[in-house]
Amino acid sequence: MSAQPQSPQSVKIVTADPGAIGLFGLAIVTLVASSQKLEITSGLSYVIPWAIFLGAFAQLFASIQDAKHNNTFGMTAFGAYAFFWFGMAASWLIKLGVFGTTLAEAVDPKQLGFVFLGYLIFTLFMTIGAVEANKVLLIIFILIDFLFLGLTFDSFGIAAEAFHKLAAFAELGIALVSFYGCGASVLNAHFGRSFLPMGAPLRIFKK
């Protein structure tokens, strides 16, 4: 008597939404960085570790996890901003002379201006994508637009004081809204309902 063939069994692997940890990393680093821009704190020494570990590594982790979720938008957003904070931390280390006086003396702020301009362009089209995500994410991206607008003009020396303030307050706004987004992502998943509303997508580009 021949054995009956076994029917194949599928195994479903469920992974958590990484958006909460990514938003937490963004919230912490922008809160610390905005305190320096607003002159509530001074210096960059204590901004750098949080830029590396929360701004960069936390968002890079979220990016990798979003890739596993087949979430191109989240993967790209978290990955791009993670590498931004890696780059900013390295730039601050150069400015502080950690890599020697030769590099520190050759710093040209306009080069960072072009970086900020590139990120402004990137964030503008990501903002279009955020329209179809949720309102919290859309607000965060709009504030990031203003942050990079301010940083770009500040670096190029165009109305530097005004645009520096714009960048500072936009960055503080990013921190506050990101904290809300993080809390909403955790608690909504934890309670299995919309405990903190994120706001429905605007449904402009997608039916």
Secondary structure, 3 states (H helix, E strand, C coil): CCCCCCCCCCCCCCCCCCHHHHHHHHHHHHHHHHHHHCCCCCCCCCHHHHHHHHHHHHHHHHHHHHHHCCCHHHHHHHHHHHHHHHHHHHHHHHHCCCCCHHHHHCCCHHHHHHHHHHHHHHHHHHHHHHCCCCHHHHHHHHHHHHHHHHHHHHHCCCCHHHHHHHHHHHHHHHHHHHHHHHHHHHHHHHHCCCCCCCCCCCCCCCC
